[in-house]
Amino acid sequence: MENNQNPQEPQNGNPQGPQNREPQNRGPQGPQNGQYGNSPGGQFGNQGPQDPQGGYNGWFGGQDPKDFFHRNNPNQSNRPNPENDKKKNNKRTIIGMIVAAVLIFLVMGIIESIYESATTKEITYNEFVEMLEDGKVEKVEFSSSGMIKITPETDQNTVVAITYTTAQLNDEELIQDLKDGKYGDVTYVGKIESTRNSILVSLIPFIIIYGFFFWIFRKMTKSGGGVMGVGKSNAKIYVEKETGVTFKDVAGQDEAKESVKELVDFLHYPEKYAKVGAKLPKGALLVGPPGTGKTLLAKAVAGEAKVPFFSLSGSDFVEMFVGVGASRVRDLFKQAQKEAPCIVFIDEIDAIGKSRDSAMGNDEREQTLNQLLSEMDGFDSSKGVLILAATNRPEVLDPALLRPGRFDRRVIVDKPDYRGRLDVLKVHSRGVRMDESVDLEAIAMATSGAVGSDLANMINEAAILAVQKGRQAISQADLFESVEVVIAGKEKKDRILSKEEKKIVSYHEVGHALVTALQKDAEPVQKITIVPRTMGSLGYVMTVPEEEKYLMTKKELHARLVTLLGGRASEELNFDSITTGASNDLEKATDLARAMVTRYGMSDALGLACVENVEHEYLGGKARLNCSETTAAEIDAEVRRVLNECYEEAKKMLSDNGAILDKIAEFLYKRETITGAEFMDIFHRVQAGEEILMDEAGQFIEKPVVTEE
């Protein structure tokens, strides 16, 4: 399976290799972005690295930028100060004392009630009369609540005195008998019962239930989603020292940094711009593929400006209740104006900023968007509130959100070029021990189409590999191996191919490499391997461009097609059969041929007509035809013609160089992995007619020199 730098996702179940779509094509240079062919993997991505010169050193001059905004906004006095903190602490202390007093009161009442219930026993009225007649009663207490409390004669052995209660009946004779002393010397009294304890006991369950729900609501309020705080904004606020990111940490995005540096300079020296009449742009939209460093760049702006940084995602505004998102938008801008000057960063703004459509409306999302539009129009930019947003789907955003006056600037954060990738590697290799063999320029050249996250991952994988191999520093071999790990996965050592399958894979991969070597417009081979990888490939060919390219000629695209079809051609020539291993190659070749016909105007049949549009440019680029059914049929026929011509050309090249193909395939079969230098050495030696001998391990055997005596 032929492989070039920019990997694509593998197709599961393909026994011959990872499945890659056509590289991302934007304009004519599109195929160049797809250079890391058969190896699976993602579209390389991460926050971009840094500008080595970086920084806005010397911007401050002893003046805090916040002073200017407060000086021009005398009514703004919402800054935290020690006096406010002291008042808040006193308030908390008073509330704590009140709560403690109430709790003590409730606890005492509960203890009293428990004690009374443990030392009181209810009896019937007949039992009470019998106790009186037997002389076992010492005191009778008539309560206003209709109860009679009986205190029995005390017993010396009793530790806890038990009292009895019974219901008070309308028995006038009982009072008279007690007066007459019929039951002996029994004390009888009346008592007005206090209802305090009974009320407290009855209120305790309600107080507990209320307290529990109040605690739940408070928790939900703090998280921004509770009933009492359902409309609160839950943006993360980073104060000056917490971002920890400056422009020195962002590399490979020089143009994007220049665009946002002006905003930072405005926050530092607003009076300089105010003299000319310039106003701070209300917002800047960061657009680019995933992983290119949009969020990192926004944090760098806040870190350089030394102002509070509000960070949240577009999905944080979305709730199932209509109106919640709009309320959170209002609360966010209210907080931002209190903290001004500050920066508000909304990541993935397409979650709430999609274009409004009456056919498929969403009331909650549209209300949130309308509120966002209103707030961005309503706040005064002179207060120093700057809105930054990031998305990788700018085409779905509402036009009203993109117009000047809301997002005044669109900053493109694209994939870095060769120089940018080199800067990214230098940033992420800080603090990483490397030996003298490391050449970051070679790695940068070999990773065309990569973004910061992939490059950072490669450095980390290389460090892990070095530790696993017992070394104290990273070598160049570790870095190239980490590139393959990120692209195609780790070597799958437990997958053992049969001899026949191994031979087929060897001829397939050498077919790609040999066709590449025979064409002057193709890229040089870096490595050939038939070791299976965890992402599905059974083998691949790695090619590395000699220089960074931004345009692809028709001859170069044609050479690319012939190279892609070289593996299938090699199988058919040497085994009189074909396998499923070329499915990935055919998919990529078909996509490339279709792009040449429909988008690049490189077909005589359709001429210069562009009949295909690319949607979601930064998310893989899905192509959509924009033509009639008749034209679509002509496109299919033209694509088949182009592919068939390239296939026949590949077969002819391989058949004319059958000896070279057999010798290199034998060498690859025995060694499993060969470098580009070894490949070219065998190619030139066989081409020159030199006989090559090798042992079972793939080691060359020097032919003995026979001397004449």
Disulfide bonds with the S-S distance in Angstrom:
none
